[in-house]
Amino acid sequence: MTKKKTDKSKADNLPFEQALAELEQLVEEMERGDLSLQESLQSFERGIALTRHCQESLQAAEQKVTMLSNPTADAETAPFEQ
């Protein structure tokens, strides 16, 4: 149980590009079929944590782009103070 939290927290601290590269490496290793069952399960678990982290990062970026490119009509404006 502790391992799940450790894997998730490590994934949360990675930049998106690094998490994606690690995920791609895990997939390649698993596709080769050289891992034991235990190693495959650990890789799968790590892959899930990395996938969730990447999805969250992409969603946050998408929300930011949407907010910046679509200002709402009801947004309040304030005069510029010098």
PDB file of N, CA, C and O in Angstrom, chain B, residues numbered from 101:
ATOM      1  N   MET B 101       0.827  -1.198   0.000  1.00  0.00           N
ATOM      2  CA  MET B 101       0.000   0.000   0.000  1.00  0.00           C
ATOM      3  C   MET B 101       0.869   1.259   0.000  1.00  0.00           C
ATOM      4  O   MET B 101       0.553   2.229  -0.689  1.00  0.00           O
ATOM      5  N   THR B 102       1.942   1.247   0.756  1.00  0.00           N
ATOM      6  CA  THR B 102       2.837   2.400   0.810  1.00  0.00           C
ATOM      7  C   THR B 102       3.471   2.654  -0.551  1.00  0.00           C
ATOM      8  O   THR B 102       3.702   3.805  -0.922  1.00  0.00           O
ATOM      9  N   LYS B 103       3.754   1.587  -1.299  1.00  0.00           N
ATOM     10  CA  LYS B 103       4.387   1.729  -2.596  1.00  0.00           C
ATOM     11  C   LYS B 103       3.523   2.551  -3.550  1.00  0.00           C
ATOM     12  O   LYS B 103       4.046   3.356  -4.321  1.00  0.00           O
ATOM     13  N   LYS B 104       2.201   2.355  -3.504  1.00  0.00           N
ATOM     14  CA  LYS B 104       1.315   3.119  -4.370  1.00  0.00           C
ATOM     15  C   LYS B 104       1.449   4.614  -4.115  1.00  0.00           C
ATOM     16  O   LYS B 104       1.538   5.407  -5.053  1.00  0.00           O
ATOM     17  N   LYS B 105       1.464   4.993  -2.848  1.00  0.00           N
ATOM     18  CA  LYS B 105       1.579   6.402  -2.511  1.00  0.00           C
ATOM     19  C   LYS B 105       2.924   6.951  -2.951  1.00  0.00           C
ATOM     20  O   LYS B 105       3.008   8.076  -3.442  1.00  0.00           O
ATOM     21  N   THR B 106       3.985   6.155  -2.774  1.00  0.00           N
ATOM     22  CA  THR B 106       5.316   6.585  -3.182  1.00  0.00           C
ATOM     23  C   THR B 106       5.374   6.761  -4.693  1.00  0.00           C
ATOM     24  O   THR B 106       5.894   7.768  -5.174  1.00  0.00           O
ATOM     25  N   ASP B 107       4.845   5.791  -5.458  1.00  0.00           N
ATOM     26  CA  ASP B 107       4.847   5.890  -6.904  1.00  0.00           C
ATOM     27  C   ASP B 107       4.078   7.109  -7.371  1.00  0.00           C
ATOM     28  O   ASP B 107       4.523   7.818  -8.274  1.00  0.00           O
ATOM     29  N   LYS B 108       2.920   7.362  -6.761  1.00  0.00           N
ATOM     30  CA  LYS B 108       2.101   8.501  -7.164  1.00  0.00           C
ATOM     31  C   LYS B 108       2.808   9.804  -6.844  1.00  0.00           C
ATOM     32  O   LYS B 108       2.841  10.709  -7.679  1.00  0.00           O
ATOM     33  N   SER B 109       3.374   9.918  -5.652  1.00  0.00           N
ATOM     34  CA  SER B 109       4.022  11.173  -5.286  1.00  0.00           C
ATOM     35  C   SER B 109       5.246  11.418  -6.150  1.00  0.00           C
ATOM     36  O   SER B 109       5.533  12.561  -6.504  1.00  0.00           O
ATOM     37  N   LYS B 110       5.970  10.364  -6.494  1.00  0.00           N
ATOM     38  CA  LYS B 110       7.115  10.537  -7.392  1.00  0.00           C
ATOM     39  C   LYS B 110       6.645  10.988  -8.768  1.00  0.00           C
ATOM     40  O   LYS B 110       7.286  11.834  -9.392  1.00  0.00           O
ATOM     41  N   ALA B 111       5.545  10.440  -9.244  1.00  0.00           N
ATOM     42  CA  ALA B 111       5.011  10.829 -10.547  1.00  0.00           C
ATOM     43  C   ALA B 111       4.540  12.276 -10.508  1.00  0.00           C
ATOM     44  O   ALA B 111       4.730  13.018 -11.472  1.00  0.00           O
ATOM     45  N   ASP B 112       3.923  12.682  -9.396  1.00  0.00           N
ATOM     46  CA  ASP B 112       3.415  14.046  -9.286  1.00  0.00           C
ATOM     47  C   ASP B 112       4.523  15.085  -9.347  1.00  0.00           C
ATOM     48  O   ASP B 112       4.288  16.219  -9.765  1.00  0.00           O
ATOM     49  N   ASN B 113       5.713  14.715  -8.941  1.00  0.00           N
ATOM     50  CA  ASN B 113       6.816  15.674  -8.909  1.00  0.00           C
ATOM     51  C   ASN B 113       7.579  15.755 -10.225  1.00  0.00           C
ATOM     52  O   ASN B 113       8.454  16.608 -10.371  1.00  0.00           O
ATOM     53  N   LEU B 114       7.272  14.893 -11.178  1.00  0.00           N
ATOM     54  CA  LEU B 114       7.987  14.888 -12.450  1.00  0.00           C
ATOM     55  C   LEU B 114       7.415  15.915 -13.412  1.00  0.00           C
ATOM     56  O   LEU B 114       6.204  16.130 -13.445  1.00  0.00           O
ATOM     57  N   PRO B 115       8.280  16.552 -14.197  1.00  0.00           N
ATOM     58  CA  PRO B 115       7.760  17.377 -15.299  1.00  0.00           C
ATOM     59  C   PRO B 115       7.032  16.469 -16.301  1.00  0.00           C
ATOM     60  O   PRO B 115       7.345  15.282 -16.406  1.00  0.00           O
ATOM     61  N   PHE B 116       6.088  17.014 -17.015  1.00  0.00           N
ATOM     62  CA  PHE B 116       5.280  16.237 -17.954  1.00  0.00           C
ATOM     63  C   PHE B 116       6.145  15.443 -18.927  1.00  0.00           C
ATOM     64  O   PHE B 116       5.915  14.252 -19.138  1.00  0.00           O
ATOM     65  N   GLU B 117       7.134  16.100 -19.516  1.00  0.00           N
ATOM     66  CA  GLU B 117       7.975  15.456 -20.532  1.00  0.00           C
ATOM     67  C   GLU B 117       8.733  14.259 -19.961  1.00  0.00           C
ATOM     68  O   GLU B 117       8.869  13.232 -20.625  1.00  0.00           O
ATOM     69  N   GLN B 118       9.220  14.391 -18.743  1.00  0.00           N
ATOM     70  CA  GLN B 118       9.958  13.307 -18.108  1.00  0.00           C
ATOM     71  C   GLN B 118       9.018  12.144 -17.765  1.00  0.00           C
ATOM     72  O   GLN B 118       9.383  10.981 -17.936  1.00  0.00           O
ATOM     73  N   ALA B 119       7.828  12.452 -17.290  1.00  0.00           N
ATOM     74  CA  ALA B 119       6.852  11.407 -16.974  1.00  0.00           C
ATOM     75  C   ALA B 119       6.451  10.654 -18.236  1.00  0.00           C
ATOM     76  O   ALA B 119       6.317   9.431 -18.213  1.00  0.00           O
ATOM     77  N   LEU B 120       6.261  11.370 -19.326  1.00  0.00           N
ATOM     78  CA  LEU B 120       5.884  10.739 -20.587  1.00  0.00           C
ATOM     79  C   LEU B 120       7.014   9.851 -21.104  1.00  0.00           C
ATOM     80  O   LEU B 120       6.762   8.748 -21.588  1.00  0.00           O
ATOM     81  N   ALA B 121       8.250  10.323 -21.007  1.00  0.00           N
ATOM     82  CA  ALA B 121       9.397   9.522 -21.455  1.00  0.00           C
ATOM     83  C   ALA B 121       9.516   8.236 -20.629  1.00  0.00           C
ATOM     84  O   ALA B 121       9.786   7.166 -21.174  1.00  0.00           O
ATOM     85  N   GLU B 122       9.317   8.345 -19.330  1.00  0.00           N
ATOM     86  CA  GLU B 122       9.376   7.156 -18.467  1.00  0.00           C
ATOM     87  C   GLU B 122       8.259   6.193 -18.812  1.00  0.00           C
ATOM     88  O   GLU B 122       8.467   4.980 -18.838  1.00  0.00           O
ATOM     89  N   LEU B 123       7.080   6.722 -19.077  1.00  0.00           N
ATOM     90  CA  LEU B 123       5.946   5.878 -19.455  1.00  0.00           C
ATOM     91  C   LEU B 123       6.238   5.143 -20.761  1.00  0.00           C
ATOM     92  O   LEU B 123       5.953   3.950 -20.874  1.00  0.00           O
ATOM     93  N   GLU B 124       6.797   5.831 -21.735  1.00  0.00           N
ATOM     94  CA  GLU B 124       7.142   5.202 -23.011  1.00  0.00           C
ATOM     95  C   GLU B 124       8.174   4.092 -22.812  1.00  0.00           C
ATOM     96  O   GLU B 124       8.090   3.043 -23.451  1.00  0.00           O
ATOM     97  N   GLN B 125       9.141   4.322 -21.930  1.00  0.00           N
ATOM     98  CA  GLN B 125      10.159   3.322 -21.647  1.00  0.00           C
ATOM     99  C   GLN B 125       9.536   2.089 -20.985  1.00  0.00           C
ATOM    100  O   GLN B 125       9.880   0.956 -21.322  1.00  0.00           O
ATOM    101  N   LEU B 126       8.620   2.317 -20.044  1.00  0.00           N
ATOM    102  CA  LEU B 126       7.936   1.204 -19.388  1.00  0.00           C
ATOM    103  C   LEU B 126       7.163   0.363 -20.402  1.00  0.00           C
ATOM    104  O   LEU B 126       7.197  -0.867 -20.350  1.00  0.00           O
ATOM    105  N   VAL B 127       6.477   1.020 -21.308  1.00  0.00           N
ATOM    106  CA  VAL B 127       5.687   0.304 -22.321  1.00  0.00           C
ATOM    107  C   VAL B 127       6.602  -0.554 -23.191  1.00  0.00           C
ATOM    108  O   VAL B 127       6.292  -1.708 -23.485  1.00  0.00           O
ATOM    109  N   GLU B 128       7.735   0.023 -23.598  1.00  0.00           N
ATOM    110  CA  GLU B 128       8.675  -0.734 -24.431  1.00  0.00           C
ATOM    111  C   GLU B 128       9.198  -1.971 -23.694  1.00  0.00           C
ATOM    112  O   GLU B 128       9.294  -3.050 -24.279  1.00  0.00           O
ATOM    113  N   GLU B 129       9.535  -1.810 -22.409  1.00  0.00           N
ATOM    114  CA  GLU B 129      10.031  -2.931 -21.620  1.00  0.00           C
ATOM    115  C   GLU B 129       8.957  -4.006 -21.486  1.00  0.00           C
ATOM    116  O   GLU B 129       9.254  -5.195 -21.604  1.00  0.00           O
ATOM    117  N   MET B 130       7.732  -3.607 -21.246  1.00  0.00           N
ATOM    118  CA  MET B 130       6.654  -4.578 -21.080  1.00  0.00           C
ATOM    119  C   MET B 130       6.340  -5.284 -22.396  1.00  0.00           C
ATOM    120  O   MET B 130       6.025  -6.475 -22.405  1.00  0.00           O
ATOM    121  N   GLU B 131       6.424  -4.555 -23.506  1.00  0.00           N
ATOM    122  CA  GLU B 131       6.132  -5.159 -24.803  1.00  0.00           C
ATOM    123  C   GLU B 131       7.173  -6.205 -25.192  1.00  0.00           C
ATOM    124  O   GLU B 131       6.853  -7.157 -25.904  1.00  0.00           O
ATOM    125  N   ARG B 132       8.423  -6.038 -24.732  1.00  0.00           N
ATOM    126  CA  ARG B 132       9.467  -7.023 -25.029  1.00  0.00           C
ATOM    127  C   ARG B 132       9.149  -8.370 -24.378  1.00  0.00           C
ATOM    128  O   ARG B 132       9.538  -9.417 -24.896  1.00  0.00           O
ATOM    129  N   GLY B 133       8.445  -8.346 -23.248  1.00  0.00           N
ATOM    130  CA  GLY B 133       8.034  -9.579 -22.589  1.00  0.00           C
ATOM    131  C   GLY B 133       9.118 -10.245 -21.766  1.00  0.00           C
ATOM    132  O   GLY B 133       9.002 -11.425 -21.435  1.00  0.00           O
ATOM    133  N   ASP B 134      10.170  -9.512 -21.428  1.00  0.00           N
ATOM    134  CA  ASP B 134      11.278 -10.083 -20.661  1.00  0.00           C
ATOM    135  C   ASP B 134      11.096  -9.956 -19.155  1.00  0.00           C
ATOM    136  O   ASP B 134      11.928 -10.454 -18.398  1.00  0.00           O
ATOM    137  N   LEU B 135      10.041  -9.308 -18.705  1.00  0.00           N
ATOM    138  CA  LEU B 135       9.842  -9.076 -17.277  1.00  0.00           C
ATOM    139  C   LEU B 135       9.122 -10.247 -16.628  1.00  0.00           C
ATOM    140  O   LEU B 135       8.309 -10.927 -17.254  1.00  0.00           O
ATOM    141  N   SER B 136       9.438 -10.464 -15.363  1.00  0.00           N
ATOM    142  CA  SER B 136       8.700 -11.463 -14.598  1.00  0.00           C
ATOM    143  C   SER B 136       7.295 -10.927 -14.327  1.00  0.00           C
ATOM    144  O   SER B 136       7.001  -9.761 -14.591  1.00  0.00           O
ATOM    145  N   LEU B 137       6.445 -11.782 -13.802  1.00  0.00           N
ATOM    146  CA  LEU B 137       5.088 -11.353 -13.479  1.00  0.00           C
ATOM    147  C   LEU B 137       5.112 -10.216 -12.466  1.00  0.00           C
ATOM    148  O   LEU B 137       4.397  -9.227 -12.623  1.00  0.00           O
ATOM    149  N   GLN B 138       5.934 -10.355 -11.426  1.00  0.00           N
ATOM    150  CA  GLN B 138       6.022  -9.318 -10.389  1.00  0.00           C
ATOM    151  C   GLN B 138       6.538  -8.004 -10.978  1.00  0.00           C
ATOM    152  O   GLN B 138       6.011  -6.937 -10.662  1.00  0.00           O
ATOM    153  N   GLU B 139       7.553  -8.072 -11.822  1.00  0.00           N
ATOM    154  CA  GLU B 139       8.095  -6.857 -12.457  1.00  0.00           C
ATOM    155  C   GLU B 139       7.064  -6.227 -13.377  1.00  0.00           C
ATOM    156  O   GLU B 139       6.962  -5.003 -13.453  1.00  0.00           O
ATOM    157  N   SER B 140       6.303  -7.053 -14.071  1.00  0.00           N
ATOM    158  CA  SER B 140       5.253  -6.548 -14.963  1.00  0.00           C
ATOM    159  C   SER B 140       4.174  -5.822 -14.171  1.00  0.00           C
ATOM    160  O   SER B 140       3.704  -4.760 -14.580  1.00  0.00           O
ATOM    161  N   LEU B 141       3.784  -6.397 -13.038  1.00  0.00           N
ATOM    162  CA  LEU B 141       2.769  -5.751 -12.203  1.00  0.00           C
ATOM    163  C   LEU B 141       3.269  -4.423 -11.644  1.00  0.00           C
ATOM    164  O   LEU B 141       2.527  -3.441 -11.613  1.00  0.00           O
ATOM    165  N   GLN B 142       4.516  -4.393 -11.207  1.00  0.00           N
ATOM    166  CA  GLN B 142       5.090  -3.147 -10.702  1.00  0.00           C
ATOM    167  C   GLN B 142       5.180  -2.104 -11.811  1.00  0.00           C
ATOM    168  O   GLN B 142       4.887  -0.930 -11.587  1.00  0.00           O
ATOM    169  N   SER B 143       5.586  -2.529 -13.007  1.00  0.00           N
ATOM    170  CA  SER B 143       5.668  -1.611 -14.136  1.00  0.00           C
ATOM    171  C   SER B 143       4.288  -1.093 -14.520  1.00  0.00           C
ATOM    172  O   SER B 143       4.120   0.086 -14.835  1.00  0.00           O
ATOM    173  N   PHE B 144       3.306  -1.982 -14.491  1.00  0.00           N
ATOM    174  CA  PHE B 144       1.937  -1.586 -14.806  1.00  0.00           C
ATOM    175  C   PHE B 144       1.437  -0.559 -13.802  1.00  0.00           C
ATOM    176  O   PHE B 144       0.840   0.449 -14.180  1.00  0.00           O
ATOM    177  N   GLU B 145       1.683  -0.815 -12.521  1.00  0.00           N
ATOM    178  CA  GLU B 145       1.258   0.108 -11.465  1.00  0.00           C
ATOM    179  C   GLU B 145       1.929   1.476 -11.641  1.00  0.00           C
ATOM    180  O   GLU B 145       1.278   2.514 -11.518  1.00  0.00           O
ATOM    181  N   ARG B 146       3.214   1.468 -11.924  1.00  0.00           N
ATOM    182  CA  ARG B 146       3.939   2.725 -12.150  1.00  0.00           C
ATOM    183  C   ARG B 146       3.391   3.420 -13.400  1.00  0.00           C
ATOM    184  O   ARG B 146       3.242   4.641 -13.424  1.00  0.00           O
ATOM    185  N   GLY B 147       3.097   2.644 -14.420  1.00  0.00           N
ATOM    186  CA  GLY B 147       2.542   3.207 -15.649  1.00  0.00           C
ATOM    187  C   GLY B 147       1.209   3.892 -15.425  1.00  0.00           C
ATOM    188  O   GLY B 147       0.938   4.940 -16.011  1.00  0.00           O
ATOM    189  N   ILE B 148       0.379   3.306 -14.580  1.00  0.00           N
ATOM    190  CA  ILE B 148      -0.919   3.909 -14.260  1.00  0.00           C
ATOM    191  C   ILE B 148      -0.705   5.250 -13.560  1.00  0.00           C
ATOM    192  O   ILE B 148      -1.374   6.231 -13.885  1.00  0.00           O
ATOM    193  N   ALA B 149       0.222   5.297 -12.602  1.00  0.00           N
ATOM    194  CA  ALA B 149       0.504   6.548 -11.888  1.00  0.00           C
ATOM    195  C   ALA B 149       1.024   7.613 -12.856  1.00  0.00           C
ATOM    196  O   ALA B 149       0.622   8.774 -12.783  1.00  0.00           O
ATOM    197  N   LEU B 150       1.909   7.216 -13.754  1.00  0.00           N
ATOM    198  CA  LEU B 150       2.453   8.163 -14.733  1.00  0.00           C
ATOM    199  C   LEU B 150       1.374   8.641 -15.705  1.00  0.00           C
ATOM    200  O   LEU B 150       1.327   9.818 -16.062  1.00  0.00           O
ATOM    201  N   THR B 151       0.512   7.723 -16.127  1.00  0.00           N
ATOM    202  CA  THR B 151      -0.580   8.087 -17.041  1.00  0.00           C
ATOM    203  C   THR B 151      -1.512   9.105 -16.396  1.00  0.00           C
ATOM    204  O   THR B 151      -1.892  10.095 -17.023  1.00  0.00           O
ATOM    205  N   ARG B 152      -1.874   8.859 -15.156  1.00  0.00           N
ATOM    206  CA  ARG B 152      -2.752   9.798 -14.451  1.00  0.00           C
ATOM    207  C   ARG B 152      -2.083  11.160 -14.308  1.00  0.00           C
ATOM    208  O   ARG B 152      -2.724  12.194 -14.493  1.00  0.00           O
ATOM    209  N   HIS B 153      -0.803  11.159 -13.982  1.00  0.00           N
ATOM    210  CA  HIS B 153      -0.072  12.417 -13.842  1.00  0.00           C
ATOM    211  C   HIS B 153      -0.056  13.178 -15.174  1.00  0.00           C
ATOM    212  O   HIS B 153      -0.292  14.386 -15.204  1.00  0.00           O
ATOM    213  N   CYS B 154       0.221  12.474 -16.262  1.00  0.00           N
ATOM    214  CA  CYS B 154       0.244  13.117 -17.580  1.00  0.00           C
ATOM    215  C   CYS B 154      -1.132  13.657 -17.955  1.00  0.00           C
ATOM    216  O   CYS B 154      -1.240  14.762 -18.486  1.00  0.00           O
ATOM    217  N   GLN B 155      -2.175  12.891 -17.685  1.00  0.00           N
ATOM    218  CA  GLN B 155      -3.527  13.348 -17.987  1.00  0.00           C
ATOM    219  C   GLN B 155      -3.885  14.598 -17.182  1.00  0.00           C
ATOM    220  O   GLN B 155      -4.483  15.533 -17.713  1.00  0.00           O
ATOM    221  N   GLU B 156      -3.518  14.610 -15.907  1.00  0.00           N
ATOM    222  CA  GLU B 156      -3.790  15.779 -15.070  1.00  0.00           C
ATOM    223  C   GLU B 156      -3.025  17.003 -15.560  1.00  0.00           C
ATOM    224  O   GLU B 156      -3.558  18.113 -15.564  1.00  0.00           O
ATOM    225  N   SER B 157      -1.777  16.799 -15.972  1.00  0.00           N
ATOM    226  CA  SER B 157      -0.968  17.911 -16.489  1.00  0.00           C
ATOM    227  C   SER B 157      -1.571  18.475 -17.772  1.00  0.00           C
ATOM    228  O   SER B 157      -1.657  19.690 -17.950  1.00  0.00           O
ATOM    229  N   LEU B 158      -1.985  17.580 -18.658  1.00  0.00           N
ATOM    230  CA  LEU B 158      -2.599  18.025 -19.913  1.00  0.00           C
ATOM    231  C   LEU B 158      -3.922  18.743 -19.668  1.00  0.00           C
ATOM    232  O   LEU B 158      -4.218  19.744 -20.322  1.00  0.00           O
ATOM    233  N   GLN B 159      -4.712  18.237 -18.734  1.00  0.00           N
ATOM    234  CA  GLN B 159      -5.987  18.873 -18.417  1.00  0.00           C
ATOM    235  C   GLN B 159      -5.764  20.268 -17.838  1.00  0.00           C
ATOM    236  O   GLN B 159      -6.485  21.203 -18.185  1.00  0.00           O
ATOM    237  N   ALA B 160      -4.779  20.416 -16.966  1.00  0.00           N
ATOM    238  CA  ALA B 160      -4.478  21.724 -16.382  1.00  0.00           C
ATOM    239  C   ALA B 160      -4.012  22.695 -17.461  1.00  0.00           C
ATOM    240  O   ALA B 160      -4.399  23.864 -17.457  1.00  0.00           O
ATOM    241  N   ALA B 161      -3.189  22.219 -18.377  1.00  0.00           N
ATOM    242  CA  ALA B 161      -2.714  23.075 -19.467  1.00  0.00           C
ATOM    243  C   ALA B 161      -3.872  23.488 -20.376  1.00  0.00           C
ATOM    244  O   ALA B 161      -3.951  24.638 -20.808  1.00  0.00           O
ATOM    245  N   GLU B 162      -4.758  22.550 -20.661  1.00  0.00           N
ATOM    246  CA  GLU B 162      -5.916  22.852 -21.503  1.00  0.00           C
ATOM    247  C   GLU B 162      -6.821  23.886 -20.846  1.00  0.00           C
ATOM    248  O   GLU B 162      -7.311  24.797 -21.514  1.00  0.00           O
ATOM    249  N   GLN B 163      -7.043  23.753 -19.551  1.00  0.00           N
ATOM    250  CA  GLN B 163      -7.869  24.723 -18.838  1.00  0.00           C
ATOM    251  C   GLN B 163      -7.232  26.106 -18.863  1.00  0.00           C
ATOM    252  O   GLN B 163      -7.928  27.109 -19.022  1.00  0.00           O
ATOM    253  N   LYS B 164      -5.934  26.163 -18.709  1.00  0.00           N
ATOM    254  CA  LYS B 164      -5.245  27.449 -18.718  1.00  0.00           C
ATOM    255  C   LYS B 164      -5.340  28.105 -20.094  1.00  0.00           C
ATOM    256  O   LYS B 164      -5.596  29.305 -20.200  1.00  0.00           O
ATOM    257  N   VAL B 165      -5.135  27.321 -21.135  1.00  0.00           N
ATOM    258  CA  VAL B 165      -5.252  27.857 -22.505  1.00  0.00           C
ATOM    259  C   VAL B 165      -6.664  28.354 -22.763  1.00  0.00           C
ATOM    260  O   VAL B 165      -6.848  29.414 -23.362  1.00  0.00           O
ATOM    261  N   THR B 166      -7.661  27.603 -22.321  1.00  0.00           N
ATOM    262  CA  THR B 166      -9.055  28.004 -22.502  1.00  0.00           C
ATOM    263  C   THR B 166      -9.337  29.313 -21.776  1.00  0.00           C
ATOM    264  O   THR B 166      -9.979  30.207 -22.326  1.00  0.00           O
ATOM    265  N   MET B 167      -8.863  29.422 -20.556  1.00  0.00           N
ATOM    266  CA  MET B 167      -9.088  30.648 -19.783  1.00  0.00           C
ATOM    267  C   MET B 167      -8.406  31.848 -20.439  1.00  0.00           C
ATOM    268  O   MET B 167      -8.972  32.941 -20.474  1.00  0.00           O
ATOM    269  N   LEU B 168      -7.205  31.651 -20.954  1.00  0.00           N
ATOM    270  CA  LEU B 168      -6.465  32.757 -21.552  1.00  0.00           C
ATOM    271  C   LEU B 168      -7.010  33.169 -22.918  1.00  0.00           C
ATOM    272  O   LEU B 168      -6.930  34.338 -23.295  1.00  0.00           O
ATOM    273  N   SER B 169      -7.556  32.220 -23.651  1.00  0.00           N
ATOM    274  CA  SER B 169      -8.009  32.544 -25.001  1.00  0.00           C
ATOM    275  C   SER B 169      -9.499  32.860 -25.103  1.00  0.00           C
ATOM    276  O   SER B 169      -9.953  33.314 -26.153  1.00  0.00           O
ATOM    277  N   ASN B 170     -10.265  32.633 -24.047  1.00  0.00           N
ATOM    278  CA  ASN B 170     -11.702  32.895 -24.073  1.00  0.00           C
ATOM    279  C   ASN B 170     -12.128  33.717 -22.864  1.00  0.00           C
ATOM    280  O   ASN B 170     -12.752  33.182 -21.947  1.00  0.00           O
ATOM    281  N   PRO B 171     -11.805  34.992 -22.845  1.00  0.00           N
ATOM    282  CA  PRO B 171     -12.233  35.797 -21.694  1.00  0.00           C
ATOM    283  C   PRO B 171     -13.753  35.859 -21.649  1.00  0.00           C
ATOM    284  O   PRO B 171     -14.405  35.983 -22.686  1.00  0.00           O
ATOM    285  N   THR B 172     -14.308  35.775 -20.470  1.00  0.00           N
ATOM    286  CA  THR B 172     -15.762  35.788 -20.333  1.00  0.00           C
ATOM    287  C   THR B 172     -16.292  37.216 -20.401  1.00  0.00           C
ATOM    288  O   THR B 172     -15.600  38.171 -20.048  1.00  0.00           O
ATOM    289  N   ALA B 173     -17.504  37.336 -20.851  1.00  0.00           N
ATOM    290  CA  ALA B 173     -18.127  38.647 -20.994  1.00  0.00           C
ATOM    291  C   ALA B 173     -18.429  39.272 -19.636  1.00  0.00           C
ATOM    292  O   ALA B 173     -18.495  40.495 -19.521  1.00  0.00           O
ATOM    293  N   ASP B 174     -18.609  38.460 -18.624  1.00  0.00           N
ATOM    294  CA  ASP B 174     -18.961  38.999 -17.315  1.00  0.00           C
ATOM    295  C   ASP B 174     -17.739  39.241 -16.424  1.00  0.00           C
ATOM    296  O   ASP B 174     -17.878  39.491 -15.227  1.00  0.00           O
ATOM    297  N   ALA B 175     -16.560  39.166 -17.006  1.00  0.00           N
ATOM    298  CA  ALA B 175     -15.359  39.424 -16.219  1.00  0.00           C
ATOM    299  C   ALA B 175     -15.299  40.906 -15.853  1.00  0.00           C
ATOM    300  O   ALA B 175     -15.565  41.778 -16.682  1.00  0.00           O
ATOM    301  N   GLU B 176     -14.950  41.169 -14.612  1.00  0.00           N
ATOM    302  CA  GLU B 176     -14.876  42.561 -14.155  1.00  0.00           C
ATOM    303  C   GLU B 176     -13.569  43.203 -14.604  1.00  0.00           C
ATOM    304  O   GLU B 176     -12.515  42.567 -14.634  1.00  0.00           O
ATOM    305  N   THR B 177     -13.671  44.465 -14.947  1.00  0.00           N
ATOM    306  CA  THR B 177     -12.483  45.213 -15.321  1.00  0.00           C
ATOM    307  C   THR B 177     -12.274  46.302 -14.287  1.00  0.00           C
ATOM    308  O   THR B 177     -13.224  46.757 -13.649  1.00  0.00           O
ATOM    309  N   ALA B 178     -11.039  46.714 -14.127  1.00  0.00           N
ATOM    310  CA  ALA B 178     -10.711  47.777 -13.179  1.00  0.00           C
ATOM    311  C   ALA B 178      -9.798  48.760 -13.887  1.00  0.00           C
ATOM    312  O   ALA B 178      -8.975  48.358 -14.709  1.00  0.00           O
ATOM    313  N   PRO B 179      -9.929  50.029 -13.584  1.00  0.00           N
ATOM    314  CA  PRO B 179      -9.052  51.010 -14.207  1.00  0.00           C
ATOM    315  C   PRO B 179      -7.601  50.783 -13.789  1.00  0.00           C
ATOM    316  O   PRO B 179      -7.316  50.336 -12.678  1.00  0.00           O
ATOM    317  N   PHE B 180      -6.710  51.098 -14.695  1.00  0.00           N
ATOM    318  CA  PHE B 180      -5.288  50.957 -14.434  1.00  0.00           C
ATOM    319  C   PHE B 180      -4.831  52.082 -13.517  1.00  0.00           C
ATOM    320  O   PHE B 180      -5.069  53.256 -13.797  1.00  0.00           O
ATOM    321  N   GLU B 181      -4.178  51.720 -12.425  1.00  0.00           N
ATOM    322  CA  GLU B 181      -3.696  52.739 -11.493  1.00  0.00           C
ATOM    323  C   GLU B 181      -2.232  53.010 -11.746  1.00  0.00           C
ATOM    324  O   GLU B 181      -1.439  52.077 -11.870  1.00  0.00           O
ATOM    325  N   GLN B 182      -1.861  54.282 -11.824  1.00  0.00           N
ATOM    326  CA  GLN B 182      -0.462  54.631 -12.090  1.00  0.00           C
ATOM    327  C   GLN B 182       0.287  54.933 -10.833  1.00  0.00           C
ATOM    328  O   GLN B 182       1.477  55.245 -10.883  1.00  0.00           O
TER     329      GLN B 182
END
